[in-house]
């Protein structure tokens, strides 16, 4: 069995071991250290801002300092301010770094202190208000017994104390603030409230006056029915009543005062103004002018033949003399004034003078002209504006409280009636504008339908009409200058030729009119008898029924009529307008392929949502068979 060191040394083993350990670990006398002679710091606390000011007390042997504020923040300055995020206890340490002159090494010394920041949000204060006329009493309270109070009354006056009283000079609303400060912690809190005080004497006065030479006339009033009035004229004289006249002994400046007293409340109110009276001025003057565009001629006259005239044209320019000329550089309204001075008057003395002013208007030279065309279809209207100038803007008023913009526009009315459609054209460069208005009648949709049936034998015709209304009268035009009314009718042509037969059917109740027309060839050599029926719905229709040798279809020539497609470009729908009633449309691509076709007798628009973008040609067929080709563009 192995033995320990102490066991081997026996009785003397433990003391010897202790001596060995002491010799090993006990520092020698020569190893004593010396670092910083003096290290300390002082601090002051501002509880309101949670800011602490630190000042170090350190000897000159300190080479560097470091503050540790306990919240992760540090500083190396000798004196420093630090704001803490929260109230409560905090520990701050200051470390000084120096040089150990004994051991020839760097060293440091640290001193720490603990302090508490008071939570100033715990300080509470409030106050009560009691008013009496223009006076108010304020009384403060707080949850601290070591508080002092200060007041601001909103009228530049202040006071101190827990309970204060203040009298305002005039009625009104004021902002009163209480500042409470705890003398122990230094915490401050502020509370503001509004206070309204009223003057028990609410008497108000006012007056007007007018001078005529050395005499004046004054009229006063107040808001009380129980008031009596007095006047002080400023020249040692006075008078009573709400309306007075007074003549001063000489010209000059005076203070005119109006005083009112309420006989019930005893309240007194006063108003004073400084006035000036002058010797009577008998001078009279006037002027007249002639205008030619921007050029004016002015001529003044006065009762004093020796008077002088000074002109002000309202544009910064002046002139003198009884007659003068002036040209304005830009349009506008100007006030032209002429001041007429008597022989002895000047611009500085109080001599007799009179001023006359008139307004002149300089108009802009505008040559803008405008007009518009329109077409109605039941409750719809399409318009197109025209102007003699480019770069103009178009504004439309539909007469029903709505409006639009653009050179072309469309509108749909909610009900029938007569509307005043107005176009306003404005040129933004010249600022000129012109307005053109037209009365447009919007009628109910015509649902009247009619048919024409006829038989022909040689040159003798028999016509018979039918319609979907029992209240219809019929009129016939045979194309040879002859007319008839009734149903049926007969007519014999005196010679062969081409004739346009027209049937007009009118509903006597609704006023709706439908017209049917047909071009016929009368052939005297024909031996057959032919019957044909031509329908019509609310507008002019032409038969497309093939005829025999007795009655032949005659294709109308491509007459000189206009048509257009809009909008440009079109997106989902294209509308057509024309001088004639349209029957149908066929749409072809630029390569000549037909892509769409539809009837236009009831609706003059075409759905093009399925068409790809590009250029298209619309072949419009009118009711009389004539054809017009218009171009339109389909966009995205």
C-alpha positions, 0 to 999 in steps of 0.5 A: 500500500502506497503512503501519502506525502504527509504520512511519509513525513510523519508528525512534521509532514503537515507544517512543512507542506504548508510552508512549501505552499506559502512560499510558492503562492505568497507574493514577494514584498518586491511585487507590490502594485501601484495604479491610480492615485484618485478615482471617483465620480459625482452625478446629478439626476433629471427625473423628468427626462431620465437624464443623468450628468456624470463628472469624473474625479480622477488623478492625472496618472489615469491615461484613459477612462471608460463609463459603463452605464449598465444598459449596454452603452459606454463612453470614454469622455471625462464628463458625460450625460446619459439618458436612460430608457426607464426609471428605477435603479441603475448601476454605473461604473467608471474604469480608469486605465493607467501604468503600474510604475512598480511592475512596469505593466498596464493596470486599471481601477474601477469604481461603481455607484448605484442610484435611482431615477424617479418615474415622473409619470407618476406625478398627477395634477388637475384643477377646477374652474369657477367663472363669474362674468369676466373673472375665473377662480382656479384651484389645483390638486396633486397626488404629491404633498411637495408640489408647487403650482404655476399658472398661465391664463392665455392672455399673457398673464401668469400667477403662482399658488394652489388656488388663484383668481384672475379677471380678464379684460374682455370676454372670450375663450382662453387656454389656461395651463397649470404647471405642477413641480415636485420640489423633492423629485424635480418632476414636472407635469402640465395640464391645460383646459379651456375657459370661457368668460362673458362680459355682463355688459354686452353693449355694442355700438357702431356709427357711420358719418359723412362729410360735406365741406366743414359739415358732417352727418353721423348716424349711430346704432347699438344692440340695445333697445334701452340705450341713449346716445351722445356725441363728442365732436372733438372741437369742444362741442357735443350733442345727443341722439342717434342721428346728429349734424354738426358744422366745424368752425375750421378745416382740420382733423378731429376725433369723433366719439359716439357713446351709448348707455343702457338705461336698464343695465347701466352699461356704457359703450364708446366708439371713436374715429379720427375724421378730417373735414375740409373747406367745401369743394364746389369743383365738379368733373367728368370724362368721356371716352371713345374706343377702337379695339385696344386704343382709347381717346379720353376727354375730361371736363371740369367746372373750373376752366383753370383746372388741371387733369391727371390720368391713371389708366389702370395699367401702371401708365399715367398722363396729364391734360384734359384730352389724352390717348392710350393703347392697352397692350393686353385685354382685360378690365381696367379702371381709368381715373382722372383727378381734377385739381382746382387752380390752387390745389396740388397733390400735397396741400388740401386744396380742392380736387375731385376724382372720377373713375370709370371702367373700360373693357379691352376685348381680345381680337377673336376670329374663332367660328364654330358650328356642328352637325347632328343626327338623331336616332330615336333617343340617340344623338350623334354630333360632330363639331367644326371650327375655322381654327386648329388646336381647339377644344370641343365641349358639349352640353346636352341640355339634360344636365350632362356633358361630353368632350371631343370633336365628335360625341354621342349621347342617349337621352333618358326621355323624349323632349326638346333639348338645347344642345350647345357646343363650346369651342375654346382655343387655349392659345388665344383664349378665345371661345365661341358657343353654338346652340341648337334645339333638338327634338328627341321623339319616341321610337316609331314602331309603325309598320306598313306594306305596299301591295300593287298590281300592274297591267299595261300602264295601269296600276292599283296600289293597296297599303296595310299597316299594324295600326288602325289609326293610319292615313295614307298618301301616295306619290306616283313619280309623275307629278300626281298625288292621291290619298286613301287606300286603295288607289288607282293610277294610270301612267300616260307614258312609259318610263322609270317612276318612283312610287312613294307611300307615306303612312302616318299614325294619327294618334302617335304621330309616327310616320313611315315611308316606303318607296319603289322605282318602277319601269313602265313598259307599254309592250308588257302583257303580263300582270304582276303583283308585288309587296314592299314592306316598311318599318318606321323609315323609308324602305325599297323593295328587293323583290324581283319583278317581271318584264312589266315591273323591273328592279332598277338599281339606284346609281351610286348617288352623291351622298355621304356616310361615315363610321365612328369612333376612330379608331373603333374598339368593340363597336362601330356606328354608321351615320349617313345622309340616307336611311341605311338598310344593310352593311357588308364588311370586307378586309383589305384583301377583299374577303367578306367577314361580317354582314348585318341589317341596319334598318333598326340599328345603325351600329355593328359589333366588331369584337370578333374582328382582329385589329386592322383596316376594313371597308364597310359597304353600306347599302341605303334603303333606295339601293345605292351603295357607299363604301366607308373605311374604319380601323379596328384597334385593341 
